[in-house]
Amino acid sequence: MGLLVPRDFLETRIVSKLVLLVLIGVLVYVVYRSANRIGQRDVPAQPKSAEDMVRCVHCGVNLPRSEAVLSKGAFFCGDEHRRLHQS
Ligand SMILES: [Zn+2]
């Protein structure tokens, strides 16, 4: 009977180590999961248009440079305002 005590003690130590290993495993898994989630959140948003905005000198509306009408160094929102401004 006296020998059973150390064996139980040893088994308890082994079970404790297993529980500790499982806990470490769970902890690593949780940290890995949250790190992954942060990585997904870091995905860049839709690229912001780098196109310049220009202002129609006739009516003052802002519009992308590619859609503006350039005449004699001045931008217009359309051909109509270019003609109105120059007349
Ligand atoms: Zn205009």
PDB file of the backbone (N, CA, C, O) and the ligand in Angstrom, with CONECT records:
HET     ZN  A 101       1
ATOM      1  N   MET A   1       0.839  -1.215   0.000  1.00  0.00           N
ATOM      2  CA  MET A   1       0.000   0.000   0.000  1.00  0.00           C
ATOM      3  C   MET A   1       0.865   1.251   0.000  1.00  0.00           C
ATOM      4  O   MET A   1       0.511   2.283  -0.570  1.00  0.00           O
ATOM      5  N   GLY A   2       2.021   1.122   0.667  1.00  0.00           N
ATOM      6  CA  GLY A   2       2.901   2.283   0.765  1.00  0.00           C
ATOM      7  C   GLY A   2       3.418   2.730  -0.586  1.00  0.00           C
ATOM      8  O   GLY A   2       3.725   3.908  -0.768  1.00  0.00           O
ATOM      9  N   LEU A   3       3.523   1.793  -1.562  1.00  0.00           N
ATOM     10  CA  LEU A   3       4.047   2.130  -2.884  1.00  0.00           C
ATOM     11  C   LEU A   3       3.031   2.856  -3.765  1.00  0.00           C
ATOM     12  O   LEU A   3       3.395   3.504  -4.746  1.00  0.00           O
ATOM     13  N   LEU A   4       1.756   2.739  -3.402  1.00  0.00           N
ATOM     14  CA  LEU A   4       0.720   3.373  -4.223  1.00  0.00           C
ATOM     15  C   LEU A   4       0.760   4.892  -4.133  1.00  0.00           C
ATOM     16  O   LEU A   4       0.392   5.592  -5.077  1.00  0.00           O
ATOM     17  N   VAL A   5       1.205   5.385  -3.002  1.00  0.00           N
ATOM     18  CA  VAL A   5       1.194   6.845  -2.810  1.00  0.00           C
ATOM     19  C   VAL A   5       2.131   7.554  -3.796  1.00  0.00           C
ATOM     20  O   VAL A   5       1.717   8.519  -4.439  1.00  0.00           O
ATOM     21  N   PRO A   6       3.400   7.091  -3.931  1.00  0.00           N
ATOM     22  CA  PRO A   6       4.266   7.760  -4.896  1.00  0.00           C
ATOM     23  C   PRO A   6       3.771   7.636  -6.333  1.00  0.00           C
ATOM     24  O   PRO A   6       3.942   8.553  -7.137  1.00  0.00           O
ATOM     25  N   ARG A   7       3.137   6.462  -6.663  1.00  0.00           N
ATOM     26  CA  ARG A   7       2.657   6.288  -8.038  1.00  0.00           C
ATOM     27  C   ARG A   7       1.506   7.252  -8.344  1.00  0.00           C
ATOM     28  O   ARG A   7       1.445   7.840  -9.424  1.00  0.00           O
ATOM     29  N   ASP A   8       0.594   7.404  -7.371  1.00  0.00           N
ATOM     30  CA  ASP A   8      -0.496   8.368  -7.557  1.00  0.00           C
ATOM     31  C   ASP A   8       0.049   9.784  -7.715  1.00  0.00           C
ATOM     32  O   ASP A   8      -0.428  10.582  -8.522  1.00  0.00           O
ATOM     33  N   PHE A   9       1.058  10.052  -6.914  1.00  0.00           N
ATOM     34  CA  PHE A   9       1.697  11.382  -6.960  1.00  0.00           C
ATOM     35  C   PHE A   9       2.305  11.627  -8.343  1.00  0.00           C
ATOM     36  O   PHE A   9       2.181  12.709  -8.917  1.00  0.00           O
ATOM     37  N   LEU A  10       2.980  10.563  -8.868  1.00  0.00           N
ATOM     38  CA  LEU A  10       3.608  10.662 -10.187  1.00  0.00           C
ATOM     39  C   LEU A  10       2.563  10.884 -11.277  1.00  0.00           C
ATOM     40  O   LEU A  10       2.752  11.700 -12.179  1.00  0.00           O
ATOM     41  N   GLU A  11       1.430  10.126 -11.176  1.00  0.00           N
ATOM     42  CA  GLU A  11       0.369  10.268 -12.181  1.00  0.00           C
ATOM     43  C   GLU A  11      -0.243  11.661 -12.137  1.00  0.00           C
ATOM     44  O   GLU A  11      -0.596  12.233 -13.168  1.00  0.00           O
ATOM     45  N   THR A  12      -0.361  12.193 -10.935  1.00  0.00           N
ATOM     46  CA  THR A  12      -0.913  13.538 -10.795  1.00  0.00           C
ATOM     47  C   THR A  12       0.018  14.551 -11.479  1.00  0.00           C
ATOM     48  O   THR A  12      -0.439  15.491 -12.129  1.00  0.00           O
ATOM     49  N   ARG A  13       1.325  14.341 -11.319  1.00  0.00           N
ATOM     50  CA  ARG A  13       2.301  15.233 -11.961  1.00  0.00           C
ATOM     51  C   ARG A  13       2.178  15.165 -13.487  1.00  0.00           C
ATOM     52  O   ARG A  13       2.232  16.182 -14.179  1.00  0.00           O
ATOM     53  N   ILE A  14       2.008  13.918 -13.996  1.00  0.00           N
ATOM     54  CA  ILE A  14       1.897  13.743 -15.453  1.00  0.00           C
ATOM     55  C   ILE A  14       0.626  14.415 -15.969  1.00  0.00           C
ATOM     56  O   ILE A  14       0.650  15.104 -16.989  1.00  0.00           O
ATOM     57  N   VAL A  15      -0.494  14.208 -15.253  1.00  0.00           N
ATOM     58  CA  VAL A  15      -1.771  14.825 -15.649  1.00  0.00           C
ATOM     59  C   VAL A  15      -1.638  16.342 -15.618  1.00  0.00           C
ATOM     60  O   VAL A  15      -2.134  17.030 -16.510  1.00  0.00           O
ATOM     61  N   SER A  16      -0.962  16.869 -14.582  1.00  0.00           N
ATOM     62  CA  SER A  16      -0.761  18.316 -14.480  1.00  0.00           C
ATOM     63  C   SER A  16       0.028  18.840 -15.675  1.00  0.00           C
ATOM     64  O   SER A  16      -0.291  19.893 -16.226  1.00  0.00           O
ATOM     65  N   LYS A  17       1.062  18.096 -16.070  1.00  0.00           N
ATOM     66  CA  LYS A  17       1.876  18.503 -17.226  1.00  0.00           C
ATOM     67  C   LYS A  17       1.054  18.481 -18.506  1.00  0.00           C
ATOM     68  O   LYS A  17       1.180  19.362 -19.355  1.00  0.00           O
ATOM     69  N   LEU A  18       0.195  17.442 -18.634  1.00  0.00           N
ATOM     70  CA  LEU A  18      -0.663  17.354 -19.829  1.00  0.00           C
ATOM     71  C   LEU A  18      -1.637  18.518 -19.894  1.00  0.00           C
ATOM     72  O   LEU A  18      -1.849  19.120 -20.947  1.00  0.00           O
ATOM     73  N   VAL A  19      -2.234  18.824 -18.723  1.00  0.00           N
ATOM     74  CA  VAL A  19      -3.183  19.952 -18.658  1.00  0.00           C
ATOM     75  C   VAL A  19      -2.460  21.244 -19.036  1.00  0.00           C
ATOM     76  O   VAL A  19      -2.997  22.074 -19.770  1.00  0.00           O
ATOM     77  N   LEU A  20      -1.248  21.402 -18.533  1.00  0.00           N
ATOM     78  CA  LEU A  20      -0.449  22.593 -18.827  1.00  0.00           C
ATOM     79  C   LEU A  20      -0.156  22.691 -20.328  1.00  0.00           C
ATOM     80  O   LEU A  20      -0.254  23.762 -20.926  1.00  0.00           O
ATOM     81  N   LEU A  21       0.206  21.540 -20.926  1.00  0.00           N
ATOM     82  CA  LEU A  21       0.495  21.512 -22.360  1.00  0.00           C
ATOM     83  C   LEU A  21      -0.741  21.884 -23.179  1.00  0.00           C
ATOM     84  O   LEU A  21      -0.655  22.635 -24.151  1.00  0.00           O
ATOM     85  N   VAL A  22      -1.897  21.343 -22.766  1.00  0.00           N
ATOM     86  CA  VAL A  22      -3.156  21.654 -23.468  1.00  0.00           C
ATOM     87  C   VAL A  22      -3.453  23.150 -23.355  1.00  0.00           C
ATOM     88  O   VAL A  22      -3.841  23.797 -24.327  1.00  0.00           O
ATOM     89  N   LEU A  23      -3.261  23.686 -22.136  1.00  0.00           N
ATOM     90  CA  LEU A  23      -3.514  25.113 -21.923  1.00  0.00           C
ATOM     91  C   LEU A  23      -2.596  25.976 -22.798  1.00  0.00           C
ATOM     92  O   LEU A  23      -3.027  26.970 -23.382  1.00  0.00           O
ATOM     93  N   ILE A  24      -1.319  25.574 -22.875  1.00  0.00           N
ATOM     94  CA  ILE A  24      -0.364  26.314 -23.714  1.00  0.00           C
ATOM     95  C   ILE A  24      -0.797  26.231 -25.178  1.00  0.00           C
ATOM     96  O   ILE A  24      -0.732  27.209 -25.924  1.00  0.00           O
ATOM     97  N   GLY A  25      -1.247  25.014 -25.570  1.00  0.00           N
ATOM     98  CA  GLY A  25      -1.729  24.823 -26.938  1.00  0.00           C
ATOM     99  C   GLY A  25      -2.903  25.729 -27.253  1.00  0.00           C
ATOM    100  O   GLY A  25      -2.951  26.357 -28.310  1.00  0.00           O
ATOM    101  N   VAL A  26      -3.856  25.790 -26.319  1.00  0.00           N
ATOM    102  CA  VAL A  26      -5.044  26.637 -26.502  1.00  0.00           C
ATOM    103  C   VAL A  26      -4.616  28.108 -26.582  1.00  0.00           C
ATOM    104  O   VAL A  26      -5.113  28.867 -27.413  1.00  0.00           O
ATOM    105  N   LEU A  27      -3.691  28.489 -25.709  1.00  0.00           N
ATOM    106  CA  LEU A  27      -3.212  29.877 -25.675  1.00  0.00           C
ATOM    107  C   LEU A  27      -2.551  30.251 -27.006  1.00  0.00           C
ATOM    108  O   LEU A  27      -2.818  31.312 -27.570  1.00  0.00           O
ATOM    109  N   VAL A  28      -1.687  29.362 -27.492  1.00  0.00           N
ATOM    110  CA  VAL A  28      -1.011  29.600 -28.782  1.00  0.00           C
ATOM    111  C   VAL A  28      -2.047  29.710 -29.898  1.00  0.00           C
ATOM    112  O   VAL A  28      -1.935  30.561 -30.779  1.00  0.00           O
ATOM    113  N   TYR A  29      -3.065  28.830 -29.849  1.00  0.00           N
ATOM    114  CA  TYR A  29      -4.107  28.838 -30.871  1.00  0.00           C
ATOM    115  C   TYR A  29      -4.876  30.160 -30.843  1.00  0.00           C
ATOM    116  O   TYR A  29      -5.142  30.753 -31.889  1.00  0.00           O
ATOM    117  N   VAL A  30      -5.233  30.619 -29.632  1.00  0.00           N
ATOM    118  CA  VAL A  30      -5.999  31.863 -29.493  1.00  0.00           C
ATOM    119  C   VAL A  30      -5.170  33.049 -29.985  1.00  0.00           C
ATOM    120  O   VAL A  30      -5.678  33.915 -30.697  1.00  0.00           O
ATOM    121  N   VAL A  31      -3.887  33.083 -29.601  1.00  0.00           N
ATOM    122  CA  VAL A  31      -3.016  34.180 -30.024  1.00  0.00           C
ATOM    123  C   VAL A  31      -2.863  34.156 -31.542  1.00  0.00           C
ATOM    124  O   VAL A  31      -2.890  35.201 -32.191  1.00  0.00           O
ATOM    125  N   TYR A  32      -2.703  32.962 -32.101  1.00  0.00           N
ATOM    126  CA  TYR A  32      -2.545  32.815 -33.549  1.00  0.00           C
ATOM    127  C   TYR A  32      -3.803  33.294 -34.269  1.00  0.00           C
ATOM    128  O   TYR A  32      -3.726  33.990 -35.282  1.00  0.00           O
ATOM    129  N   ARG A  33      -4.972  32.907 -33.726  1.00  0.00           N
ATOM    130  CA  ARG A  33      -6.247  33.303 -34.328  1.00  0.00           C
ATOM    131  C   ARG A  33      -6.414  34.822 -34.314  1.00  0.00           C
ATOM    132  O   ARG A  33      -6.785  35.418 -35.325  1.00  0.00           O
ATOM    133  N   SER A  34      -6.139  35.443 -33.168  1.00  0.00           N
ATOM    134  CA  SER A  34      -6.332  36.885 -33.066  1.00  0.00           C
ATOM    135  C   SER A  34      -5.318  37.630 -33.927  1.00  0.00           C
ATOM    136  O   SER A  34      -5.626  38.684 -34.484  1.00  0.00           O
ATOM    137  N   ALA A  35      -4.110  37.081 -34.034  1.00  0.00           N
ATOM    138  CA  ALA A  35      -3.097  37.699 -34.894  1.00  0.00           C
ATOM    139  C   ALA A  35      -3.552  37.630 -36.344  1.00  0.00           C
ATOM    140  O   ALA A  35      -3.357  38.579 -37.103  1.00  0.00           O
ATOM    141  N   ASN A  36      -4.149  36.525 -36.729  1.00  0.00           N
ATOM    142  CA  ASN A  36      -4.672  36.371 -38.087  1.00  0.00           C
ATOM    143  C   ASN A  36      -5.783  37.366 -38.357  1.00  0.00           C
ATOM    144  O   ASN A  36      -5.861  37.957 -39.434  1.00  0.00           O
ATOM    145  N   ARG A  37      -6.657  37.546 -37.348  1.00  0.00           N
ATOM    146  CA  ARG A  37      -7.779  38.458 -37.515  1.00  0.00           C
ATOM    147  C   ARG A  37      -7.288  39.883 -37.692  1.00  0.00           C
ATOM    148  O   ARG A  37      -7.835  40.637 -38.496  1.00  0.00           O
ATOM    149  N   ILE A  38      -6.242  40.259 -36.935  1.00  0.00           N
ATOM    150  CA  ILE A  38      -5.678  41.600 -37.059  1.00  0.00           C
ATOM    151  C   ILE A  38      -5.082  41.763 -38.467  1.00  0.00           C
ATOM    152  O   ILE A  38      -5.202  42.816 -39.094  1.00  0.00           O
ATOM    153  N   GLY A  39      -4.440  40.693 -38.940  1.00  0.00           N
ATOM    154  CA  GLY A  39      -3.863  40.737 -40.281  1.00  0.00           C
ATOM    155  C   GLY A  39      -4.922  40.974 -41.339  1.00  0.00           C
ATOM    156  O   GLY A  39      -4.707  41.715 -42.298  1.00  0.00           O
ATOM    157  N   GLN A  40      -6.091  40.323 -41.151  1.00  0.00           N
ATOM    158  CA  GLN A  40      -7.165  40.503 -42.123  1.00  0.00           C
ATOM    159  C   GLN A  40      -7.701  41.927 -42.084  1.00  0.00           C
ATOM    160  O   GLN A  40      -8.100  42.484 -43.106  1.00  0.00           O
ATOM    161  N   ARG A  41      -7.704  42.511 -40.875  1.00  0.00           N
ATOM    162  CA  ARG A  41      -8.220  43.870 -40.740  1.00  0.00           C
ATOM    163  C   ARG A  41      -7.264  44.871 -41.381  1.00  0.00           C
ATOM    164  O   ARG A  41      -7.662  45.980 -41.739  1.00  0.00           O
ATOM    165  N   ASP A  42      -5.976  44.466 -41.526  1.00  0.00           N
ATOM    166  CA  ASP A  42      -4.983  45.363 -42.105  1.00  0.00           C
ATOM    167  C   ASP A  42      -5.026  45.405 -43.632  1.00  0.00           C
ATOM    168  O   ASP A  42      -4.267  46.144 -44.259  1.00  0.00           O
ATOM    169  N   VAL A  43      -5.913  44.613 -44.223  1.00  0.00           N
ATOM    170  CA  VAL A  43      -6.034  44.632 -45.685  1.00  0.00           C
ATOM    171  C   VAL A  43      -6.375  46.058 -46.115  1.00  0.00           C
ATOM    172  O   VAL A  43      -7.357  46.631 -45.644  1.00  0.00           O
ATOM    173  N   PRO A  44      -5.575  46.626 -47.001  1.00  0.00           N
ATOM    174  CA  PRO A  44      -5.801  48.021 -47.373  1.00  0.00           C
ATOM    175  C   PRO A  44      -7.177  48.248 -47.972  1.00  0.00           C
ATOM    176  O   PRO A  44      -7.698  47.409 -48.707  1.00  0.00           O
ATOM    177  N   ALA A  45      -7.743  49.370 -47.653  1.00  0.00           N
ATOM    178  CA  ALA A  45      -9.052  49.730 -48.190  1.00  0.00           C
ATOM    179  C   ALA A  45      -8.901  50.021 -49.690  1.00  0.00           C
ATOM    180  O   ALA A  45      -7.799  50.013 -50.239  1.00  0.00           O
ATOM    181  N   GLN A  46     -10.006  50.268 -50.306  1.00  0.00           N
ATOM    182  CA  GLN A  46      -9.962  50.541 -51.744  1.00  0.00           C
ATOM    183  C   GLN A  46      -9.033  51.722 -52.007  1.00  0.00           C
ATOM    184  O   GLN A  46      -9.121  52.751 -51.337  1.00  0.00           O
ATOM    185  N   PRO A  47      -8.144  51.568 -52.984  1.00  0.00           N
ATOM    186  CA  PRO A  47      -7.175  52.629 -53.252  1.00  0.00           C
ATOM    187  C   PRO A  47      -7.863  53.948 -53.556  1.00  0.00           C
ATOM    188  O   PRO A  47      -8.767  54.034 -54.387  1.00  0.00           O
ATOM    189  N   LYS A  48      -7.407  54.957 -52.859  1.00  0.00           N
ATOM    190  CA  LYS A  48      -7.991  56.285 -53.029  1.00  0.00           C
ATOM    191  C   LYS A  48      -7.523  56.867 -54.353  1.00  0.00           C
ATOM    192  O   LYS A  48      -6.353  56.757 -54.720  1.00  0.00           O
ATOM    193  N   SER A  49      -8.434  57.471 -55.042  1.00  0.00           N
ATOM    194  CA  SER A  49      -8.083  58.064 -56.328  1.00  0.00           C
ATOM    195  C   SER A  49      -7.075  59.187 -56.126  1.00  0.00           C
ATOM    196  O   SER A  49      -7.285  60.093 -55.319  1.00  0.00           O
ATOM    197  N   ALA A  50      -5.980  59.110 -56.871  1.00  0.00           N
ATOM    198  CA  ALA A  50      -4.939  60.122 -56.744  1.00  0.00           C
ATOM    199  C   ALA A  50      -5.147  61.246 -57.748  1.00  0.00           C
ATOM    200  O   ALA A  50      -4.310  62.137 -57.889  1.00  0.00           O
ATOM    201  N   GLU A  51      -6.276  61.187 -58.440  1.00  0.00           N
ATOM    202  CA  GLU A  51      -6.517  62.174 -59.486  1.00  0.00           C
ATOM    203  C   GLU A  51      -6.758  63.569 -58.890  1.00  0.00           C
ATOM    204  O   GLU A  51      -7.443  63.717 -57.878  1.00  0.00           O
ATOM    205  N   ASP A  52      -6.193  64.561 -59.527  1.00  0.00           N
ATOM    206  CA  ASP A  52      -6.360  65.936 -59.049  1.00  0.00           C
ATOM    207  C   ASP A  52      -7.782  66.417 -59.306  1.00  0.00           C
ATOM    208  O   ASP A  52      -8.415  66.062 -60.300  1.00  0.00           O
ATOM    209  N   MET A  53      -8.254  67.223 -58.388  1.00  0.00           N
ATOM    210  CA  MET A  53      -9.551  67.867 -58.572  1.00  0.00           C
ATOM    211  C   MET A  53      -9.276  69.298 -59.035  1.00  0.00           C
ATOM    212  O   MET A  53      -8.385  69.976 -58.524  1.00  0.00           O
ATOM    213  N   VAL A  54     -10.049  69.728 -59.995  1.00  0.00           N
ATOM    214  CA  VAL A  54      -9.892  71.098 -60.493  1.00  0.00           C
ATOM    215  C   VAL A  54     -11.223  71.822 -60.350  1.00  0.00           C
ATOM    216  O   VAL A  54     -12.267  71.208 -60.133  1.00  0.00           O
ATOM    217  N   ARG A  55     -11.159  73.127 -60.476  1.00  0.00           N
ATOM    218  CA  ARG A  55     -12.346  73.954 -60.235  1.00  0.00           C
ATOM    219  C   ARG A  55     -12.706  74.685 -61.519  1.00  0.00           C
ATOM    220  O   ARG A  55     -11.862  75.290 -62.180  1.00  0.00           O
ATOM    221  N   CYS A  56     -13.967  74.607 -61.839  1.00  0.00           N
ATOM    222  CA  CYS A  56     -14.451  75.339 -63.013  1.00  0.00           C
ATOM    223  C   CYS A  56     -14.391  76.833 -62.701  1.00  0.00           C
ATOM    224  O   CYS A  56     -14.964  77.281 -61.708  1.00  0.00           O
ATOM    225  N   VAL A  57     -13.700  77.606 -63.545  1.00  0.00           N
ATOM    226  CA  VAL A  57     -13.551  79.038 -63.261  1.00  0.00           C
ATOM    227  C   VAL A  57     -14.867  79.793 -63.515  1.00  0.00           C
ATOM    228  O   VAL A  57     -15.020  80.939 -63.091  1.00  0.00           O
ATOM    229  N   HIS A  58     -15.797  79.156 -64.196  1.00  0.00           N
ATOM    230  CA  HIS A  58     -17.067  79.830 -64.485  1.00  0.00           C
ATOM    231  C   HIS A  58     -18.078  79.659 -63.355  1.00  0.00           C
ATOM    232  O   HIS A  58     -18.639  80.641 -62.869  1.00  0.00           O
ATOM    233  N   CYS A  59     -18.316  78.399 -62.930  1.00  0.00           N
ATOM    234  CA  CYS A  59     -19.341  78.160 -61.908  1.00  0.00           C
ATOM    235  C   CYS A  59     -18.753  77.699 -60.570  1.00  0.00           C
ATOM    236  O   CYS A  59     -19.473  77.625 -59.574  1.00  0.00           O
ATOM    237  N   GLY A  60     -17.457  77.390 -60.540  1.00  0.00           N
ATOM    238  CA  GLY A  60     -16.803  77.041 -59.281  1.00  0.00           C
ATOM    239  C   GLY A  60     -16.968  75.595 -58.852  1.00  0.00           C
ATOM    240  O   GLY A  60     -16.578  75.248 -57.737  1.00  0.00           O
ATOM    241  N   VAL A  61     -17.529  74.740 -59.691  1.00  0.00           N
ATOM    242  CA  VAL A  61     -17.726  73.340 -59.319  1.00  0.00           C
ATOM    243  C   VAL A  61     -16.386  72.588 -59.390  1.00  0.00           C
ATOM    244  O   VAL A  61     -15.561  72.849 -60.266  1.00  0.00           O
ATOM    245  N   ASN A  62     -16.188  71.651 -58.452  1.00  0.00           N
ATOM    246  CA  ASN A  62     -14.976  70.827 -58.461  1.00  0.00           C
ATOM    247  C   ASN A  62     -15.235  69.548 -59.236  1.00  0.00           C
ATOM    248  O   ASN A  62     -16.277  68.912 -59.077  1.00  0.00           O
ATOM    249  N   LEU A  63     -14.290  69.179 -60.066  1.00  0.00           N
ATOM    250  CA  LEU A  63     -14.438  67.956 -60.854  1.00  0.00           C
ATOM    251  C   LEU A  63     -13.064  67.367 -61.149  1.00  0.00           C
ATOM    252  O   LEU A  63     -12.068  68.089 -61.115  1.00  0.00           O
ATOM    253  N   PRO A  64     -12.991  66.070 -61.440  1.00  0.00           N
ATOM    254  CA  PRO A  64     -11.696  65.456 -61.753  1.00  0.00           C
ATOM    255  C   PRO A  64     -11.066  66.102 -62.973  1.00  0.00           C
ATOM    256  O   PRO A  64     -11.750  66.500 -63.916  1.00  0.00           O
ATOM    257  N   ARG A  65      -9.747  66.197 -62.928  1.00  0.00           N
ATOM    258  CA  ARG A  65      -9.018  66.859 -63.998  1.00  0.00           C
ATOM    259  C   ARG A  65      -9.308  66.237 -65.373  1.00  0.00           C
ATOM    260  O   ARG A  65      -9.378  66.931 -66.386  1.00  0.00           O
ATOM    261  N   SER A  66      -9.477  64.893 -65.373  1.00  0.00           N
ATOM    262  CA  SER A  66      -9.703  64.208 -66.654  1.00  0.00           C
ATOM    263  C   SER A  66     -11.053  64.569 -67.270  1.00  0.00           C
ATOM    264  O   SER A  66     -11.238  64.435 -68.480  1.00  0.00           O
ATOM    265  N   GLU A  67     -11.999  65.027 -66.441  1.00  0.00           N
ATOM    266  CA  GLU A  67     -13.332  65.371 -66.953  1.00  0.00           C
ATOM    267  C   GLU A  67     -13.455  66.865 -67.252  1.00  0.00           C
ATOM    268  O   GLU A  67     -14.449  67.315 -67.820  1.00  0.00           O
ATOM    269  N   ALA A  68     -12.432  67.624 -66.863  1.00  0.00           N
ATOM    270  CA  ALA A  68     -12.500  69.067 -67.042  1.00  0.00           C
ATOM    271  C   ALA A  68     -12.056  69.448 -68.455  1.00  0.00           C
ATOM    272  O   ALA A  68     -11.326  68.717 -69.124  1.00  0.00           O
ATOM    273  N   VAL A  69     -12.517  70.602 -68.871  1.00  0.00           N
ATOM    274  CA  VAL A  69     -12.115  71.154 -70.165  1.00  0.00           C
ATOM    275  C   VAL A  69     -11.088  72.239 -69.872  1.00  0.00           C
ATOM    276  O   VAL A  69     -11.354  73.179 -69.123  1.00  0.00           O
ATOM    277  N   LEU A  70      -9.911  72.093 -70.475  1.00  0.00           N
ATOM    278  CA  LEU A  70      -8.835  73.064 -70.248  1.00  0.00           C
ATOM    279  C   LEU A  70      -8.761  74.010 -71.431  1.00  0.00           C
ATOM    280  O   LEU A  70      -8.659  73.590 -72.584  1.00  0.00           O
ATOM    281  N   SER A  71      -8.815  75.288 -71.122  1.00  0.00           N
ATOM    282  CA  SER A  71      -8.727  76.282 -72.182  1.00  0.00           C
ATOM    283  C   SER A  71      -7.949  77.489 -71.684  1.00  0.00           C
ATOM    284  O   SER A  71      -8.344  78.128 -70.708  1.00  0.00           O
ATOM    285  N   LYS A  72      -6.855  77.800 -72.343  1.00  0.00           N
ATOM    286  CA  LYS A  72      -6.006  78.954 -72.014  1.00  0.00           C
ATOM    287  C   LYS A  72      -5.614  78.962 -70.530  1.00  0.00           C
ATOM    288  O   LYS A  72      -5.634  80.004 -69.875  1.00  0.00           O
ATOM    289  N   GLY A  73      -5.259  77.782 -70.018  1.00  0.00           N
ATOM    290  CA  GLY A  73      -4.786  77.659 -68.646  1.00  0.00           C
ATOM    291  C   GLY A  73      -5.883  77.658 -67.604  1.00  0.00           C
ATOM    292  O   GLY A  73      -5.587  77.645 -66.409  1.00  0.00           O
ATOM    293  N   ALA A  74      -7.144  77.671 -68.016  1.00  0.00           N
ATOM    294  CA  ALA A  74      -8.252  77.659 -67.063  1.00  0.00           C
ATOM    295  C   ALA A  74      -9.088  76.395 -67.260  1.00  0.00           C
ATOM    296  O   ALA A  74      -9.275  75.922 -68.381  1.00  0.00           O
ATOM    297  N   PHE A  75      -9.586  75.861 -66.141  1.00  0.00           N
ATOM    298  CA  PHE A  75     -10.405  74.652 -66.217  1.00  0.00           C
ATOM    299  C   PHE A  75     -11.880  75.021 -66.198  1.00  0.00           C
ATOM    300  O   PHE A  75     -12.310  75.963 -65.532  1.00  0.00           O
ATOM    301  N   PHE A  76     -12.641  74.228 -66.967  1.00  0.00           N
ATOM    302  CA  PHE A  76     -14.090  74.404 -67.004  1.00  0.00           C
ATOM    303  C   PHE A  76     -14.748  73.054 -66.819  1.00  0.00           C
ATOM    304  O   PHE A  76     -14.166  72.020 -67.146  1.00  0.00           O
ATOM    305  N   CYS A  77     -15.983  73.063 -66.287  1.00  0.00           N
ATOM    306  CA  CYS A  77     -16.680  71.803 -66.051  1.00  0.00           C
ATOM    307  C   CYS A  77     -17.226  71.228 -67.352  1.00  0.00           C
ATOM    308  O   CYS A  77     -17.570  70.048 -67.415  1.00  0.00           O
ATOM    309  N   GLY A  78     -17.305  72.036 -68.364  1.00  0.00           N
ATOM    310  CA  GLY A  78     -17.793  71.538 -69.644  1.00  0.00           C
ATOM    311  C   GLY A  78     -17.574  72.565 -70.739  1.00  0.00           C
ATOM    312  O   GLY A  78     -17.182  73.703 -70.480  1.00  0.00           O
ATOM    313  N   ASP A  79     -17.833  72.144 -71.957  1.00  0.00           N
ATOM    314  CA  ASP A  79     -17.644  73.026 -73.105  1.00  0.00           C
ATOM    315  C   ASP A  79     -18.554  74.251 -73.032  1.00  0.00           C
ATOM    316  O   ASP A  79     -18.193  75.349 -73.456  1.00  0.00           O
ATOM    317  N   GLU A  80     -19.739  74.026 -72.483  1.00  0.00           N
ATOM    318  CA  GLU A  80     -20.717  75.098 -72.354  1.00  0.00           C
ATOM    319  C   GLU A  80     -20.156  76.266 -71.531  1.00  0.00           C
ATOM    320  O   GLU A  80     -20.253  77.426 -71.931  1.00  0.00           O
ATOM    321  N   HIS A  81     -19.564  75.932 -70.364  1.00  0.00           N
ATOM    322  CA  HIS A  81     -19.032  76.992 -69.501  1.00  0.00           C
ATOM    323  C   HIS A  81     -17.774  77.612 -70.075  1.00  0.00           C
ATOM    324  O   HIS A  81     -17.481  78.782 -69.830  1.00  0.00           O
ATOM    325  N   ARG A  82     -17.025  76.819 -70.845  1.00  0.00           N
ATOM    326  CA  ARG A  82     -15.842  77.383 -71.506  1.00  0.00           C
ATOM    327  C   ARG A  82     -16.291  78.482 -72.485  1.00  0.00           C
ATOM    328  O   ARG A  82     -15.701  79.562 -72.527  1.00  0.00           O
ATOM    329  N   ARG A  83     -17.337  78.194 -73.267  1.00  0.00           N
ATOM    330  CA  ARG A  83     -17.846  79.165 -74.248  1.00  0.00           C
ATOM    331  C   ARG A  83     -18.445  80.373 -73.544  1.00  0.00           C
ATOM    332  O   ARG A  83     -18.195  81.513 -73.937  1.00  0.00           O
ATOM    333  N   LEU A  84     -19.247  80.122 -72.487  1.00  0.00           N
ATOM    334  CA  LEU A  84     -19.884  81.225 -71.749  1.00  0.00           C
ATOM    335  C   LEU A  84     -18.845  82.148 -71.122  1.00  0.00           C
ATOM    336  O   LEU A  84     -19.013  83.367 -71.102  1.00  0.00           O
ATOM    337  N   HIS A  85     -17.753  81.542 -70.602  1.00  0.00           N
ATOM    338  CA  HIS A  85     -16.752  82.325 -69.912  1.00  0.00           C
ATOM    339  C   HIS A  85     -15.943  83.187 -70.887  1.00  0.00           C
ATOM    340  O   HIS A  85     -15.502  84.282 -70.538  1.00  0.00           O
ATOM    341  N   GLN A  86     -15.754  82.685 -72.103  1.00  0.00           N
ATOM    342  CA  GLN A  86     -14.900  83.393 -73.064  1.00  0.00           C
ATOM    343  C   GLN A  86     -15.689  84.385 -73.912  1.00  0.00           C
ATOM    344  O   GLN A  86     -15.096  85.217 -74.599  1.00  0.00           O
ATOM    345  N   SER A  87     -17.001  84.310 -73.874  1.00  0.00           N
ATOM    346  CA  SER A  87     -17.803  85.223 -74.692  1.00  0.00           C
ATOM    347  C   SER A  87     -18.035  86.547 -73.980  1.00  0.00           C
ATOM    348  O   SER A  87     -18.692  87.434 -74.525  1.00  0.00           O
TER     349      SER A  87
HETATM  350 ZN    ZN A 101     -18.881  75.200 -64.780  1.00  0.00          ZN2+
END
